[in-house]
Amino acid sequence: MSKRFWRNTVIIIVLLPIAVIGVTNYVVNKATAGQLYTDVSAIPKNKVGLLLGTAKYQDKARNIINPYYQNRIDATVALYMAGKIDFIIVSGDNSTAFYNEPALMKEDLIARGIPARKIYMDNAGFRTLDSILRCRDIFGEDHITIISQKFHNQRALYIANHKQVTAVAFNAASGGSLWDEISREKLARVKMVFDLLFNTQARYYGERIEIK
């Protein structure tokens, strides 16, 4: 085969993933633009807020608080205190005895004045897709307020829109990492598209939990 053929093949191999990432990012941003809020007073009220988990600490010694985590806690407290949500599902990874995102989030929300009876733990929110599906199928909630940073909220909303969940999202303040907000998130969105195309399910389901 000619050098021209191989050159064109290499160009396609390089440019195709870039094009897929770019198109996916554009579609997600455009599709969810009207569902994002940054003003507590402007966001509509929902019974339940879905707080998406992340690691609390940035270091193994547990001395440095992850700003993404702290800002999500702050946003959730602000929504609850303003009467914009009545209950909170804290959804995150609880894969080992030494790592429990929901328990830490619940503990910190209680410390900020939110009653324990208003907080429900989803210990199997290993991925954003899992959190949305379990919110719908385990907790029976299909009208929700999602709480995370903007880049994460956009992906969560896009999933919700394709899983019969009516949602808005409140954007917590940024954590400041361009890697999380640009590079890593773009790849996560491409994976999300494949999950939706193949109807990927949550890793675990279980018995229904009524929020009341």
Secondary structure, 3 states (H helix, E strand, C coil): CCHHHHHHHHHHHHHHHHHHHHHHHHHHHHHHHHHEECCCCCCCCEEEEEEECCCCECCCCCCCECHHHHHHHHHHHHHHHCCCEEEEEEECECCECCECHHHHHHHHHHHCCCCHHHEEEECECCCHHHHHHHHHHCCCCCEEEEEEEHHHHHHHHHHHHCCCCEEEEEEECCCCCHHHHHHHHHHHHHHHHHHHHCCCCCCCCCCCCCCC
